[in-house]
Amino acid sequence: MSERRLYLLRHAKSSWKDAGIADHDRPLAGRGRKAAKAMGAWMRDQRVKPELVLCSSATRARQTFERLEPLGAREVHIERELYGADAPTLLGRLRDVPESVASVMLIGHNPGMEDLALVLAQWEATKFPTGALAILGLERPWGSLEKATADLVDFVKPRELIDET
């Protein structure tokens, strides 16, 4: 079986300017917009092209995804269930991905995203900042993902990309 790719992207930095906005509806901050744009450019340079994107319905997650375009994903799902989902919920969603799909990008929130990376890759992360991307390699089918079944291929933080430009 060829190796599958899982891209775990934490949404970029959100704005806290308007205290009256529900958490689900908070938009990206200026810093978040800049970080997401930089991450999108890096992904295009690296030829990151997930077949399937699973994105939280939260405004900040959708706005992060919009700034990555064009990634060329064949299918994009905006899912309310991914908003604030914990690692077991995210893992359950990934297990439902069709076996014909070779690469998935999951755009969501902490602590679920970081916890999922830690569980799958047994990775000793010090921090999973907003806008960061963990790239995992998987040898097994989506339906049989479990603890310690992935390898960390790369971990990219927006700060690293913005400082270079």
N, C-alpha and C positions, 0 to 999 in steps of 0.2 A: 504494500500500500504506500502511496506517496504521502509525504508529510503534509499535514493540514496546517493552516496558520490561523491563529486567533489574535486579533488586535483589540486590546482592552484600552479604551480611551476614556479618561476621566474628563468630564465637561470642563471647559475653561472657566476662568475666574468670573464669578457673578457679581452683580451690583447689589448693594445693600442700601442704596440712597433713599428709596421709598419704603419706609417701614410698613406702609399700608398694603403693600403687594403680598399676596399669598406666596409662600415659598415655591410652589410649583411654577408660578408665573414670573419669577425673578429673571430679568434679562442678563446678558453678559455685561460686564464692566468694560471700560475702554481697554484696560490691560488684557482682559479676556479676549476681546475681539482681535487685538494685535497678536496674542499668543496663538489663537486658533488659526489665524491666517498664516503665521510662520509654520505651524505644524502641518497645515495643508500643503504649503510649498515643499516642505521636507518630504512629505509622503509622496508627492508627485515626482520629486527628484529620485526617490528610492523605489519608484514604481510600485508603491503599495496600492493594490487594487482589489479590495475585498469583493467577493461575489455577492455577499449578503451583509447589509447593515441593519443592526438592531439598535434602535435609539430610544432612550427615555423620552416620554412626551413632555418633560419639563422644558420650559422656554429656553433656558440656558443650554440644555443638551442639544435641542434642535438648532439653536443659533450656532453652536460649536460645529455641528455637522454641516450647516450651510456654508461655513467659511472654509471647509475642507474641499469643497467641490472645485473642479470635477474629479471625483475619484473613479467614476465609471462603474459603480456597483450595478449589478443586474437587478437587484431587488433591495428595497429599503422599507423597513417596517418601523413605524413610530408606535411605541407600545407603552401604555399607561402603567402596566405591571412592572416595568423596569424602573419607574420613578422610585427612588429610595430603596430599591430591592437589596436584600442581603445576599451573601455569597451562595447559600443553598438555593435560593430562588433563581439567581442568575445561572447557576450550574444546571438547574432543572430546565431552564429555557434553552440553554445550549444543547442539552441532550435531545431536544425536540427538533434540532436542525436536520434537514434531510441529508442523508449520507452522500448524495451527489455534490454537495457544496464543499468546496475545498478551502474556502477562506471566509471568515466572519469578522466583522468589526462590531464590537459592543460598546456603545457610548452610554455612560451612566455616571453614578455618584459614589462617593465614599461614604461609609467604610466598605460597602459591598464590593467595589471594583478592586481595591487593594486586598481585601480578604480573599477574593476569588483568585487573584494572582498568587497569593501566598499559598493557598491550598493546592492549586493545580501544579505550580512549579516548585513548591517547597523552597521559595525564594526568600532571602533575608532582606527584604526591603527596609530601608530606613524611613522612607516617606514616599507617598504617591501624590505629588502635588497636582493642583488643578491644571488641566490641559496636558498632562503627561500621558505617554503611550507605552504600554508594555506589549511586546510582541512575543507570542508564545508559539513554539512548534509542537505539534501533536502527531503521534504515530497511530493513535487508535481512533475508531469511529466516534462521532459526536455522542452517540447514544450510550457509550460506555466510559465517558469521561468520569474521572474520580480523582481523589487525592494523589498527588505526585505522579500524574500521567502526562505532564508537559515539561518542556524545557524553555527557560527564558532565553530568547534569541537576542533581544535588544530592549533597552529601556531609555526612552527619550523624553527629556523635560523641555518645555518651551523656553525656559530661561537660557538653556544651552544654545538654542537656535537664534534667539533674539540678540544675545550678546555678540554673536558672530556677524550680524548684519549691520 
